[in-house]
Amino acid sequence: MDAARTAAQDAARQSVSDLVLETSGVGTFVLHLPSQELVVDDRLLELVGVDRADFTGRGGDLLARLDEDEAAAATTALTRAVVTAGTWSDEYSISGRDGVRRRVAVRGRSVVGHDGDGNGGTVTAVVGVVEGRESGPAAVGALGAPETQAESARTIQILETMSAAFYSLDPDWRFTYVNGPAETLIGCTRQEAVGQVVWDLFPQARGTVIEATYRDALTTGEPAVFEAYYPQPLDAWFEIRVWPRAEGLSVFFLDITARRAAQEAAERSTRRLAALGETALALADAEDIGDVVTVMTRRGLAALDAQGSSIAVPDPADPAYLLSYITDNLVEDTRADFARLPVDAQLSVAVTARTGQRMLLGDQAACEAFSPHVVAANVVTGCQAWASLPLRADGAVIGVLTLGWREAQSFEERQLELLETYAAQCAQTLQRLAAREAERAATAQQAALVALARALGEADSEQEVVTVLTERAASLLQADGAVLCLREAGDSHVRVLTTADAYDQRIRDRLRRLPVDFDLPAVRTAVTGVPFFHTDRAESLAAIPGAARSYAAGGVEASAAVPLHARGHLLGCLSVTYPHPHPWPQSDRDLLAACATLVAQTLERIGARDAEREAGAEVARFSETLQRSLLSGPTAPADLQVAVRYVPAASQVQVGGDWYDAFVTSEGTTSLVIGDVTGHDRHAAAAMAQFRNLLRGIGYALGHPPATILSVLDQAAHDLGVAEMATVVLAQVHPSPPQQAAGLRTLHWSNAGHLPPLLLAPDGTTCYLDTAPDLLMGLDPATSRTDHELLLAPGSTVLFFTDGLVERRGAWLQDGLDWLARAAADVAHLPPEQICDALLAQVGDRVEDDVALLVLRTDAEESERPR
């Protein structure tokens, strides 16, 4: 029979005893669940008229003695008691062996069982008594129920054979009965106790829950149940049940020490699990390993009843060592002495780190048997028991959790489960922190590479490349210095460029130009293209013994070099050095290779650019001459001032597609044009010439509004096979006689995808003629185009320009437009020619694209012009 069944049967026997104390001359039964096994005594069989030989141990044997309706009622009442964990009380008419029906009273209650940890919840039995109702009142015995002499003797026999303690008190608190177990409980024989007042015999019970409960039960007539602890020599917990009766009290003691111990253990386990749950939540917020140790100090130690702990992880700088992060509750000396440990140390943490095995040292003797180093740790920390558990992630040991106790530990299964749970929490946290740190490092590394690429992209010489390496690459690689070894033409020597702060000037001077057979690993890589990654100086000297002097003079310990390849050509190598040993994980090798790729691309760009600059200077002059030849000077009536400028891009040597034009039609209308053909080559220049000439001819011949002229231009360019696209603003200025008399002019314009013109009012204010632009030329000849108009006051100025004037690399277009509005307002009082010069002077040599500029001003009296 298993432990749970035994506990259920003990509880059932307890409840039977309880009911026996309330009833005399009764039969008893126990119905075990879920087996349905029914255990009854002979008295019950006698009351219901069933022979022992005929009884099968099933409830049906007794239900057969009831009529059909009462049998159904009894079954329902029993089921209800089981389902509700309640009681069962009723009377039934039962048929005896002699055929005579008798009334019997049934009283029963459900027994809720407990598991091995003291937790309850399941009904395991129903216990009860059956009493014949035809018997009248008889003698009142020790139990306070009517008894015959035989029944009284039987009750006494039951009480004497019970393992539980029982005694009865009269209303004056004197003992009237004490069974054998109760003699042990009260510490005297029944002969010594009977007749004595309980409070005189046990004065220590006065004023306690025992006295209060006894008196309350006797006064109210209500039974009571409570728990109390009895100290040494019993050292036990009891559940005390008190039943009041006319003759006093009946008191029953059930030893619940084991149950209390199980409950307390379960509660401790629950508290620890709850604490570990809180610890897990706190660990989820940890930002670094220091936060993990703080959580350990504030929560983890309490959950595990430990007095100190640490987390040890491999030292990133030297895997032969462990870095220990120790909780603050251990003395400062502990943190100082054990902050960094060799992996081969004779300590449990080091053994676990080496082997991945859990190490348990339960007491001082175990520590002494392990190693004197652990004993020394005990002296410093005050602990005598240790547990070191591996912290695993993806099958690898990423750290070690160590806990210490000042008391000896047995390391039972439940405790080990808690330790393993806590270790798993710490491992998950370390893994999360490591993953986040790796992600941060990768992000920072990627950002640093982008910054390096940008900085190298701005470098214009080999020396500037070295400067960038000094400022960015060396720190990115956490190196002491960086070296460029570049092959010279003829392959007889290499030029050595070093970062400024890494090496002494004498060393830099001595190594500035070296023959290709010079004994230095970096020179060999520059010549052969074979990379190397040396962890320390010994490895370098093993490869090239002749490098000893150079390495000693430079204080170099670890070094590496990777080749610089560009378009299949070996340019040389990039080398980095360290003043200390440095492992070369694959991530570092990949990072150095990425830096080398960027440097090689930059060096190739600089070389190609220098050659291109040298070869293209003459081409640039020729291109500008050709461009200007395509742009004729402006024409305008006497009452309008027109100034134009063209500036080629500083870096371009080809003809561009920007153009301006100003001409007067046969009807006397002044036409102003600003345009930009997409692209920057001879095709763009040819298309610009075609667009310009077509627009001149169409505008002169038709004399229509700007939108119509641009539509005809778009269709003509399409039909003539001009494949390029262009943005254009066509404006017309023609006054009506009344306007001319008042000095006013009307500006009509249409915009085909170009930047809006800028109006400078006579009072110095500025605004863009920012209408919704139509589709640019060359996309859809059938698109509709829109005319716009504006009345110009005398002295008004209008700027027409291409994007080269306002666009800058890395800046928003709107920033350029805002700049132009401010700059134009500052020079609005100048004549148009000077306005052009002043604006282009502010741009200076920062022109990144061709600039075409046309400035129109309507004449005004000298006194009316802004200053």
Solvent accessible surface area in square Angstrom, and as a share of the most:
residue,aa,sasa,rsa
1,M,152,0.68
2,D,93,0.48
3,A,87,0.67
4,A,64,0.50
5,R,73,0.27
6,T,60,0.35
7,A,46,0.35
8,A,6,0.05
9,Q,29,0.13
10,D,66,0.34
11,A,25,0.20
12,A,1,0.01
13,R,135,0.49
14,Q,20,0.09
15,S,7,0.05
16,V,24,0.14
17,S,11,0.07
18,D,0,0.00
19,L,5,0.02
20,V,4,0.02
21,L,3,0.01
22,E,53,0.24
23,T,8,0.05
24,S,8,0.05
25,G,10,0.10
26,V,4,0.02
27,G,0,0.00
28,T,17,0.10
29,F,13,0.05
30,V,17,0.10
31,L,13,0.07
32,H,12,0.05
33,L,28,0.14
34,P,127,0.80
35,S,52,0.34
36,Q,92,0.41
37,E,69,0.31
38,L,14,0.07
39,V,71,0.41
40,V,12,0.07
41,D,29,0.15
42,D,95,0.49
43,R,57,0.21
44,L,1,0.00
45,L,5,0.03
46,E,104,0.47
47,L,16,0.08
48,V,6,0.03
49,G,4,0.04
50,V,10,0.06
51,D,57,0.30
52,R,116,0.42
53,A,99,0.77
54,D,94,0.49
55,F,28,0.12
56,T,99,0.58
57,G,15,0.15
58,R,118,0.43
59,G,30,0.28
60,G,44,0.43
61,D,35,0.18
62,L,32,0.16
63,L,64,0.32
64,A,83,0.64
65,R,66,0.24
66,L,24,0.12
67,D,69,0.36
68,E,150,0.67
69,D,116,0.60
70,E,37,0.16
71,A,20,0.15
72,A,60,0.46
73,A,52,0.40
74,A,3,0.03
75,T,66,0.38
76,T,73,0.43
77,A,17,0.13
78,L,42,0.21
79,T,73,0.43
80,R,140,0.51
81,A,1,0.01
82,V,42,0.24
83,V,116,0.67
84,T,88,0.51
85,A,49,0.38
86,G,22,0.21
87,T,103,0.60
88,W,30,0.10
89,S,85,0.55
90,D,66,0.34
91,E,69,0.31
92,Y,8,0.03
93,S,22,0.14
94,I,6,0.03
95,S,29,0.19
96,G,7,0.06
97,R,145,0.53
98,D,89,0.46
99,G,54,0.52
100,V,83,0.47
101,R,114,0.42
102,R,84,0.31
103,R,102,0.37
104,V,5,0.03
105,A,6,0.04
106,V,13,0.08
107,R,87,0.32
108,G,5,0.05
109,R,64,0.23
110,S,15,0.10
111,V,11,0.06
112,V,57,0.33
113,G,11,0.11
114,H,72,0.32
115,D,74,0.38
116,G,73,0.70
117,D,55,0.29
118,G,8,0.07
119,N,76,0.39
120,G,51,0.49
121,G,65,0.63
122,T,96,0.56
123,V,24,0.14
124,T,27,0.16
125,A,0,0.00
126,V,0,0.00
127,V,0,0.00
128,G,0,0.00
129,V,2,0.01
130,V,9,0.05
131,E,42,0.19
132,G,4,0.04
133,R,112,0.41
134,E,113,0.51
135,S,76,0.49
136,G,52,0.50
137,P,131,0.83
138,A,45,0.35
139,A,70,0.54
140,V,81,0.47
141,G,20,0.19
142,A,29,0.22
143,L,5,0.03
144,G,27,0.26
145,A,6,0.04
146,P,65,0.41
147,E,3,0.01
148,T,67,0.39
149,Q,162,0.72
150,A,79,0.61
151,E,34,0.15
152,S,34,0.22
153,A,63,0.49
154,R,77,0.28
155,T,7,0.04
156,I,60,0.30
157,Q,118,0.53
158,I,41,0.21
159,L,1,0.00
160,E,60,0.27
161,T,103,0.60
162,M,24,0.11
163,S,113,0.73
164,A,16,0.12
165,A,7,0.06
166,F,0,0.00
167,Y,9,0.03
168,S,0,0.00
169,L,0,0.00
170,D,31,0.16
171,P,70,0.44
172,D,96,0.50
173,W,31,0.11
174,R,106,0.39
175,F,2,0.01
176,T,64,0.37
177,Y,27,0.10
178,V,1,0.00
179,N,0,0.00
180,G,24,0.23
181,P,38,0.24
182,A,0,0.00
183,E,42,0.19
184,T,97,0.57
185,L,16,0.08
186,I,18,0.09
187,G,66,0.63
188,C,25,0.15
189,T,61,0.36
190,R,68,0.25
191,Q,143,0.64
192,E,103,0.46
193,A,0,0.00
194,V,70,0.40
195,G,36,0.34
196,Q,80,0.35
197,V,26,0.15
198,V,6,0.03
199,W,4,0.01
200,D,98,0.51
201,L,57,0.28
202,F,40,0.17
203,P,81,0.51
204,Q,132,0.59
205,A,12,0.10
206,R,119,0.44
207,G,76,0.74
208,T,53,0.31
209,V,80,0.46
210,I,26,0.13
211,E,22,0.10
212,A,63,0.49
213,T,20,0.11
214,Y,1,0.00
215,R,92,0.34
216,D,83,0.43
217,A,1,0.01
218,L,49,0.24
219,T,116,0.68
220,T,75,0.44
221,G,43,0.41
222,E,111,0.50
223,P,80,0.50
224,A,26,0.20
225,V,89,0.51
226,F,25,0.11
227,E,65,0.29
228,A,10,0.08
229,Y,97,0.37
230,Y,46,0.17
231,P,86,0.54
232,Q,131,0.58
233,P,128,0.81
234,L,51,0.25
235,D,66,0.34
236,A,10,0.08
237,W,64,0.23
238,F,19,0.08
239,E,16,0.07
240,I,0,0.00
241,R,40,0.14
242,V,0,0.00
243,W,26,0.09
244,P,29,0.18
245,R,39,0.14
246,A,95,0.73
247,E,66,0.29
248,G,0,0.00
249,L,1,0.00
250,S,1,0.00
251,V,0,0.00
252,F,2,0.01
253,F,2,0.01
254,L,40,0.20
255,D,86,0.44
256,I,6,0.03
257,T,47,0.27
258,A,82,0.64
259,R,54,0.20
260,R,53,0.19
261,A,54,0.42
262,A,22,0.17
263,Q,52,0.23
264,E,66,0.30
265,A,30,0.23
266,A,15,0.11
267,E,91,0.41
268,R,106,0.39
269,S,11,0.07
270,T,86,0.50
271,R,145,0.53
272,R,53,0.19
273,L,96,0.48
274,A,57,0.45
275,A,24,0.19
276,L,3,0.01
277,G,34,0.32
278,E,91,0.41
279,T,0,0.00
280,A,39,0.30
281,L,130,0.65
282,A,22,0.17
283,L,2,0.01
284,A,64,0.50
285,D,111,0.57
286,A,2,0.02
287,E,96,0.43
288,D,76,0.39
289,I,31,0.16
290,G,36,0.35
291,D,51,0.26
292,V,0,0.00
293,V,13,0.07
294,T,53,0.31
295,V,16,0.09
296,M,0,0.00
297,T,41,0.24
298,R,187,0.68
299,R,100,0.36
300,G,0,0.00
301,L,11,0.06
302,A,75,0.58
303,A,2,0.02
304,L,6,0.03
305,D,76,0.39
306,A,9,0.07
307,Q,51,0.23
308,G,1,0.01
309,S,2,0.02
310,S,15,0.10
311,I,0,0.00
312,A,1,0.00
313,V,27,0.15
314,P,65,0.41
315,D,12,0.06
316,P,113,0.71
317,A,79,0.61
318,D,51,0.26
319,P,92,0.58
320,A,57,0.44
321,Y,70,0.27
322,L,6,0.03
323,L,43,0.22
324,S,14,0.09
325,Y,73,0.28
326,I,16,0.08
327,T,0,0.00
328,D,102,0.53
329,N,66,0.34
330,L,9,0.04
331,V,80,0.46
332,E,108,0.48
333,D,90,0.47
334,T,4,0.03
335,R,64,0.23
336,A,73,0.57
337,D,85,0.44
338,F,34,0.14
339,A,43,0.33
340,R,114,0.42
341,L,14,0.07
342,P,50,0.32
343,V,32,0.19
344,D,102,0.53
345,A,18,0.14
346,Q,84,0.37
347,L,16,0.08
348,S,8,0.05
349,V,15,0.09
350,A,0,0.00
351,V,21,0.12
352,T,0,0.00
353,A,25,0.20
354,R,102,0.37
355,T,74,0.43
356,G,6,0.06
357,Q,110,0.49
358,R,97,0.36
359,M,38,0.17
360,L,58,0.29
361,L,11,0.05
362,G,16,0.15
363,D,54,0.28
364,Q,62,0.28
365,A,68,0.53
366,A,34,0.26
367,C,0,0.00
368,E,103,0.46
369,A,90,0.70
370,F,57,0.24
371,S,7,0.05
372,P,104,0.65
373,H,100,0.45
374,V,4,0.02
375,V,40,0.23
376,A,54,0.42
377,A,8,0.07
378,N,9,0.05
379,V,120,0.69
380,V,47,0.27
381,T,10,0.06
382,G,42,0.41
383,C,3,0.02
384,Q,50,0.22
385,A,0,0.00
386,W,25,0.09
387,A,0,0.00
388,S,0,0.00
389,L,1,0.00
390,P,22,0.14
391,L,0,0.00
392,R,118,0.43
393,A,13,0.10
394,D,138,0.71
395,G,70,0.67
396,A,57,0.44
397,V,48,0.28
398,I,48,0.24
399,G,3,0.03
400,V,1,0.01
401,L,0,0.00
402,T,11,0.06
403,L,0,0.00
404,G,0,0.00
405,W,3,0.01
406,R,112,0.41
407,E,123,0.55
408,A,58,0.45
409,Q,40,0.18
410,S,89,0.57
411,F,21,0.09
412,E,116,0.52
413,E,129,0.58
414,R,104,0.38
415,Q,29,0.13
416,L,28,0.14
417,E,97,0.43
418,L,7,0.03
419,L,0,0.00
420,E,71,0.32
421,T,58,0.33
422,Y,1,0.00
423,A,4,0.03
424,A,49,0.38
425,Q,26,0.12
426,C,0,0.00
427,A,4,0.03
428,Q,123,0.55
429,T,7,0.04
430,L,14,0.07
431,Q,67,0.30
432,R,84,0.31
433,L,17,0.08
434,A,61,0.47
435,A,62,0.48
436,R,53,0.19
437,E,101,0.45
438,A,61,0.47
439,E,115,0.51
440,R,123,0.45
441,A,52,0.41
442,A,58,0.45
443,T,86,0.50
444,A,62,0.48
445,Q,63,0.28
446,Q,108,0.48
447,A,57,0.45
448,A,32,0.25
449,L,27,0.14
450,V,58,0.33
451,A,30,0.23
452,L,0,0.00
453,A,38,0.30
454,R,172,0.63
455,A,19,0.15
456,L,2,0.01
457,G,45,0.43
458,E,137,0.61
459,A,2,0.02
460,D,67,0.35
461,S,42,0.27
462,E,55,0.25
463,Q,107,0.48
464,E,74,0.33
465,V,0,0.00
466,V,4,0.02
467,T,60,0.35
468,V,14,0.08
469,L,1,0.00
470,T,40,0.23
471,E,117,0.53
472,R,102,0.37
473,A,1,0.01
474,A,11,0.09
475,S,76,0.49
476,L,31,0.15
477,L,12,0.06
478,Q,144,0.64
479,A,15,0.12
480,D,71,0.37
481,G,0,0.00
482,A,1,0.01
483,V,17,0.09
484,L,1,0.00
485,C,0,0.00
486,L,8,0.04
487,R,70,0.26
488,E,34,0.15
489,A,107,0.83
490,G,72,0.70
491,D,77,0.40
492,S,58,0.37
493,H,49,0.22
494,V,0,0.00
495,R,77,0.28
496,V,8,0.05
497,L,29,0.15
498,T,19,0.11
499,T,3,0.02
500,A,60,0.46
501,D,131,0.68
502,A,20,0.16
503,Y,24,0.09
504,D,64,0.33
505,Q,86,0.38
506,R,192,0.70
507,I,21,0.11
508,R,50,0.18
509,D,73,0.38
510,R,87,0.32
511,L,18,0.09
512,R,125,0.46
513,R,133,0.49
514,L,7,0.03
515,P,54,0.34
516,V,48,0.28
517,D,115,0.60
518,F,59,0.25
519,D,67,0.35
520,L,19,0.09
521,P,5,0.03
522,A,8,0.06
523,V,0,0.00
524,R,126,0.46
525,T,2,0.01
526,A,0,0.00
527,V,50,0.29
528,T,75,0.44
529,G,15,0.14
530,V,97,0.56
531,P,62,0.39
532,F,26,0.11
533,F,35,0.15
534,H,17,0.07
535,T,54,0.31
536,D,43,0.22
537,R,67,0.24
538,A,71,0.55
539,E,73,0.33
540,S,0,0.00
541,L,47,0.23
542,A,86,0.67
543,A,51,0.40
544,I,8,0.04
545,P,100,0.63
546,G,43,0.42
547,A,0,0.00
548,A,43,0.34
549,R,170,0.62
550,S,12,0.08
551,Y,12,0.05
552,A,61,0.47
553,A,57,0.44
554,G,20,0.19
555,G,37,0.35
556,V,11,0.06
557,E,40,0.18
558,A,0,0.00
559,S,2,0.01
560,A,0,0.00
561,A,0,0.00
562,V,9,0.05
563,P,26,0.16
564,L,0,0.00
565,H,101,0.45
566,A,9,0.07
567,R,207,0.76
568,G,77,0.74
569,H,125,0.56
570,L,32,0.16
571,L,49,0.25
572,G,0,0.00
573,C,0,0.00
574,L,1,0.00
575,S,4,0.03
576,V,0,0.00
577,T,12,0.07
578,Y,4,0.02
579,P,75,0.47
580,H,90,0.40
581,P,81,0.51
582,H,23,0.10
583,P,57,0.36
584,W,19,0.07
585,P,66,0.41
586,Q,119,0.53
587,S,69,0.45
588,D,36,0.19
589,R,87,0.32
590,D,79,0.41
591,L,10,0.05
592,L,0,0.00
593,A,46,0.35
594,A,35,0.27
595,C,0,0.00
596,A,4,0.03
597,T,71,0.41
598,L,38,0.19
599,V,0,0.00
600,A,1,0.00
601,Q,100,0.44
602,T,8,0.05
603,L,18,0.09
604,E,49,0.22
605,R,84,0.30
606,I,7,0.04
607,G,42,0.40
608,A,59,0.46
609,R,38,0.14
610,D,68,0.35
611,A,61,0.47
612,E,111,0.50
613,R,139,0.51
614,E,152,0.68
615,A,77,0.59
616,G,9,0.08
617,A,47,0.36
618,E,107,0.48
619,V,70,0.40
620,A,33,0.25
621,R,141,0.52
622,F,135,0.56
623,S,8,0.05
624,E,56,0.25
625,T,91,0.53
626,L,73,0.36
627,Q,1,0.01
628,R,108,0.39
629,S,81,0.53
630,L,51,0.25
631,L,15,0.07
632,S,53,0.34
633,G,50,0.48
634,P,46,0.29
635,T,72,0.42
636,A,40,0.31
637,P,48,0.30
638,A,106,0.82
639,D,36,0.18
640,L,11,0.06
641,Q,52,0.23
642,V,23,0.13
643,A,1,0.01
644,V,18,0.10
645,R,61,0.22
646,Y,9,0.03
647,V,41,0.24
648,P,36,0.22
649,A,5,0.04
650,A,75,0.58
651,S,93,0.60
652,Q,70,0.31
653,V,45,0.26
654,Q,89,0.39
655,V,14,0.08
656,G,0,0.00
657,G,0,0.00
658,D,3,0.01
659,W,0,0.00
660,Y,18,0.07
661,D,4,0.02
662,A,0,0.00
663,F,13,0.05
664,V,50,0.29
665,T,8,0.05
666,S,80,0.52
667,E,131,0.59
668,G,46,0.44
669,T,17,0.10
670,T,1,0.00
671,S,1,0.01
672,L,0,0.00
673,V,1,0.01
674,I,1,0.00
675,G,0,0.00
676,D,24,0.12
677,V,1,0.01
678,T,63,0.37
679,G,52,0.50
680,H,36,0.16
681,D,44,0.23
682,R,173,0.63
683,H,99,0.44
684,A,1,0.01
685,A,7,0.05
686,A,56,0.43
687,A,2,0.01
688,M,0,0.00
689,A,22,0.17
690,Q,82,0.37
691,F,1,0.00
692,R,22,0.08
693,N,90,0.46
694,L,41,0.20
695,L,3,0.01
696,R,74,0.27
697,G,40,0.39
698,I,23,0.12
699,G,2,0.02
700,Y,113,0.43
701,A,81,0.63
702,L,71,0.35
703,G,31,0.29
704,H,82,0.37
705,P,67,0.42
706,P,1,0.00
707,A,8,0.06
708,T,55,0.32
709,I,2,0.01
710,L,0,0.00
711,S,33,0.22
712,V,55,0.31
713,L,0,0.00
714,D,1,0.00
715,Q,76,0.34
716,A,23,0.18
717,A,2,0.01
718,H,113,0.50
719,D,97,0.50
720,L,116,0.58
721,G,59,0.57
722,V,14,0.08
723,A,89,0.69
724,E,52,0.23
725,M,66,0.30
726,A,0,0.00
727,T,26,0.15
728,V,0,0.00
729,V,0,0.00
730,L,1,0.01
731,A,0,0.00
732,Q,9,0.04
733,V,3,0.01
734,H,68,0.30
735,P,43,0.27
736,S,45,0.29
737,P,110,0.69
738,P,100,0.63
739,Q,44,0.20
740,Q,101,0.45
741,A,94,0.73
742,A,61,0.48
743,G,23,0.22
744,L,46,0.23
745,R,15,0.06
746,T,15,0.09
747,L,0,0.00
748,H,40,0.18
749,W,9,0.03
750,S,0,0.00
751,N,3,0.02
752,A,0,0.00
753,G,31,0.30
754,H,13,0.06
755,L,32,0.16
756,P,17,0.11
757,P,2,0.01
758,L,0,0.00
759,L,23,0.11
760,L,2,0.01
761,A,25,0.19
762,P,39,0.25
763,D,110,0.57
764,G,23,0.22
765,T,81,0.47
766,T,42,0.25
767,C,67,0.40
768,Y,48,0.18
769,L,15,0.07
770,D,106,0.55
771,T,40,0.23
772,A,87,0.67
773,P,76,0.48
774,D,26,0.13
775,L,73,0.36
776,L,40,0.20
777,M,0,0.00
778,G,35,0.33
779,L,91,0.45
780,D,61,0.32
781,P,30,0.19
782,A,91,0.71
783,T,31,0.18
784,S,100,0.64
785,R,26,0.09
786,T,65,0.38
787,D,58,0.30
788,H,38,0.17
789,E,117,0.52
790,L,54,0.27
791,L,96,0.48
792,L,3,0.01
793,A,41,0.32
794,P,36,0.23
795,G,5,0.04
796,S,4,0.03
797,T,3,0.01
798,V,0,0.00
799,L,0,0.00
800,F,1,0.00
801,F,3,0.01
802,T,0,0.00
803,D,35,0.18
804,G,1,0.01
805,L,0,0.00
806,V,3,0.02
807,E,75,0.34
808,R,48,0.18
809,R,211,0.77
810,G,90,0.86
811,A,53,0.41
812,W,202,0.71
813,L,68,0.34
814,Q,105,0.47
815,D,76,0.39
816,G,9,0.09
817,L,17,0.09
818,D,57,0.30
819,W,54,0.19
820,L,0,0.00
821,A,19,0.15
822,R,146,0.53
823,A,5,0.04
824,A,0,0.00
825,A,40,0.31
826,D,103,0.53
827,V,16,0.09
828,A,6,0.05
829,H,75,0.33
830,L,42,0.21
831,P,60,0.37
832,P,4,0.03
833,E,85,0.38
834,Q,93,0.42
835,I,0,0.00
836,C,0,0.00
837,D,73,0.38
838,A,25,0.20
839,L,0,0.00
840,L,28,0.14
841,A,78,0.60
842,Q,80,0.36
843,V,0,0.00
844,G,43,0.41
845,D,126,0.65
846,R,129,0.47
847,V,8,0.04
848,E,72,0.32
849,D,46,0.24
850,D,0,0.00
851,V,0,0.00
852,A,0,0.00
853,L,0,0.00
854,L,0,0.00
855,V,0,0.00
856,L,1,0.00
857,R,11,0.04
858,T,1,0.00
859,D,49,0.26
860,A,15,0.12
861,E,119,0.53
862,E,103,0.46
863,S,108,0.70
864,E,101,0.45
865,R,65,0.24
866,P,32,0.20
867,R,192,0.70
